[in-house]
């Protein structure tokens, strides 16, 4: 039991690091448009999203944690295999987060973790222990890995569509307003960015909680998958701390690298992104706030004037999304292989 407790402490620390990197990745995305449009000072914007990110997981259910934490069955695995899968997946996600942060590209911590879990799970327990969700999908239901994949891949597309429609709607509604109306968009951002932060905390923060629930199951601390209250507070605190630090490289890319962002774009982006996250959270599907915010911003720009969007920069960001899952898959498999054989 002492070894199990040591393993649990190690995983808790790595989960905190994962959530920290997740926080500064997604914080940059959430505040980028507010800062670029000069609507809110950086410190105030980060403080708002940090507070909302912390509060949301404590007040909203854990449907996303249940989805992420149960698509790989480690209940029958040995403690060595179970902990190797979990640590391998976390190291995979952290590695990808750090590399993309250094390059200044907004990437998906969710995709990194999902890919790492599948790769590590295939090595640690085999494909038969992974709930792929194929059969349920044929019956019109979203379960297991299919629910994770659909949430992660459908949300950017939905974000682009909602971003496009929101911007078009704003142009229709506010077409006769004068330049002074921009003050309305500046003030309203204090509410829209808080909603975005809350939607981030209700979805992304739950992935670390899912990992802790898996670890408790793998080490025999629980008989079935569950997320205790202390795990909610632990993960919410770590992701909030990361949010407070922000990611200025990513802010530069997203806020200033795609097109000239004005207050109207910023409000449309925050509202559209928050809506996508909230819809996904309601059905228990994980999203990537980074991808949702980026895709929604591209929809905002395309709705106004497609020619003003730097699509080559957007293409570079999106190419990183496609590489995310396969690279994380390989890293998860590799880390699990190393951990299993070192500790064997």
Secondary structure in CASP SS format (residue, H / E / C, confidence):
PFRMAT SS
TARGET T0000
AUTHOR 0000-0000-0000
METHOD secondary structure of the structure
MODEL  1
X C 1.00
X H 1.00
X H 1.00
X H 1.00
X H 1.00
X H 1.00
X H 1.00
X H 1.00
X H 1.00
X H 1.00
X H 1.00
X H 1.00
X H 1.00
X H 1.00
X H 1.00
X H 1.00
X H 1.00
X H 1.00
X H 1.00
X H 1.00
X H 1.00
X H 1.00
X H 1.00
X H 1.00
X H 1.00
X H 1.00
X H 1.00
X H 1.00
X H 1.00
X H 1.00
X H 1.00
X H 1.00
X H 1.00
X H 1.00
X H 1.00
X H 1.00
X C 1.00
X C 1.00
X C 1.00
X C 1.00
X C 1.00
X H 1.00
X H 1.00
X H 1.00
X H 1.00
X H 1.00
X H 1.00
X H 1.00
X H 1.00
X H 1.00
X H 1.00
X H 1.00
X H 1.00
X H 1.00
X H 1.00
X H 1.00
X H 1.00
X H 1.00
X H 1.00
X C 1.00
X C 1.00
X C 1.00
X H 1.00
X H 1.00
X H 1.00
X H 1.00
X H 1.00
X H 1.00
X H 1.00
X H 1.00
X C 1.00
X E 1.00
X C 1.00
X C 1.00
X C 1.00
X C 1.00
X C 1.00
X C 1.00
X H 1.00
X H 1.00
X H 1.00
X H 1.00
X H 1.00
X H 1.00
X H 1.00
X H 1.00
X H 1.00
X H 1.00
X H 1.00
X H 1.00
X H 1.00
X H 1.00
X H 1.00
X H 1.00
X H 1.00
X H 1.00
X H 1.00
X H 1.00
X H 1.00
X H 1.00
X H 1.00
X H 1.00
X H 1.00
X C 1.00
X C 1.00
X C 1.00
X C 1.00
X C 1.00
X H 1.00
X H 1.00
X H 1.00
X H 1.00
X H 1.00
X H 1.00
X H 1.00
X H 1.00
X H 1.00
X H 1.00
X H 1.00
X H 1.00
X H 1.00
X H 1.00
X H 1.00
X H 1.00
X C 1.00
X C 1.00
X H 1.00
X H 1.00
X H 1.00
X E 1.00
X C 1.00
X C 1.00
X C 1.00
X H 1.00
X H 1.00
X H 1.00
X H 1.00
X H 1.00
X C 1.00
X C 1.00
X C 1.00
X C 1.00
X C 1.00
X H 1.00
X H 1.00
X H 1.00
X H 1.00
X H 1.00
X H 1.00
X H 1.00
X H 1.00
X H 1.00
X H 1.00
X H 1.00
X H 1.00
X H 1.00
X H 1.00
X H 1.00
X H 1.00
X H 1.00
X H 1.00
X H 1.00
X H 1.00
X H 1.00
X H 1.00
X H 1.00
X H 1.00
X H 1.00
X H 1.00
X H 1.00
X H 1.00
X H 1.00
X H 1.00
X C 1.00
X C 1.00
X C 1.00
X C 1.00
X C 1.00
X H 1.00
X H 1.00
X H 1.00
X H 1.00
X H 1.00
X H 1.00
X H 1.00
X H 1.00
X H 1.00
X H 1.00
X H 1.00
X H 1.00
X H 1.00
X H 1.00
X H 1.00
X H 1.00
X H 1.00
X H 1.00
X H 1.00
X H 1.00
X H 1.00
X H 1.00
X H 1.00
X H 1.00
X H 1.00
X C 1.00
X H 1.00
X H 1.00
X H 1.00
X H 1.00
X H 1.00
X H 1.00
X H 1.00
X H 1.00
X H 1.00
X H 1.00
X H 1.00
X H 1.00
X H 1.00
X H 1.00
X C 1.00
X C 1.00
X C 1.00
X C 1.00
X C 1.00
X C 1.00
X C 1.00
X C 1.00
X C 1.00
X C 1.00
X H 1.00
X H 1.00
X H 1.00
X H 1.00
X H 1.00
X H 1.00
X H 1.00
X H 1.00
X H 1.00
X H 1.00
X H 1.00
X H 1.00
X H 1.00
X H 1.00
X H 1.00
X H 1.00
X H 1.00
X C 1.00
X C 1.00
X H 1.00
X H 1.00
X H 1.00
X H 1.00
X H 1.00
X H 1.00
X H 1.00
X H 1.00
X H 1.00
X C 1.00
X C 1.00
X C 1.00
X C 1.00
X C 1.00
X C 1.00
X H 1.00
X H 1.00
X H 1.00
X H 1.00
X H 1.00
X H 1.00
X H 1.00
X H 1.00
X H 1.00
X H 1.00
X H 1.00
X H 1.00
X H 1.00
X H 1.00
X H 1.00
X H 1.00
X H 1.00
X H 1.00
X H 1.00
X H 1.00
X C 1.00
X C 1.00
X C 1.00
X C 1.00
X C 1.00
X C 1.00
X H 1.00
X H 1.00
X H 1.00
X H 1.00
X H 1.00
X H 1.00
X H 1.00
X H 1.00
X H 1.00
X H 1.00
X H 1.00
X H 1.00
X H 1.00
X H 1.00
X H 1.00
X H 1.00
X H 1.00
X H 1.00
X H 1.00
X H 1.00
X C 1.00
X C 1.00
X H 1.00
X H 1.00
X H 1.00
X H 1.00
X H 1.00
X H 1.00
X H 1.00
X H 1.00
X H 1.00
X H 1.00
X H 1.00
X H 1.00
X H 1.00
X H 1.00
X H 1.00
X H 1.00
X H 1.00
X H 1.00
X H 1.00
X H 1.00
X H 1.00
X H 1.00
X H 1.00
X H 1.00
X H 1.00
X H 1.00
X H 1.00
X H 1.00
X H 1.00
X H 1.00
X H 1.00
X H 1.00
X H 1.00
X C 1.00
END
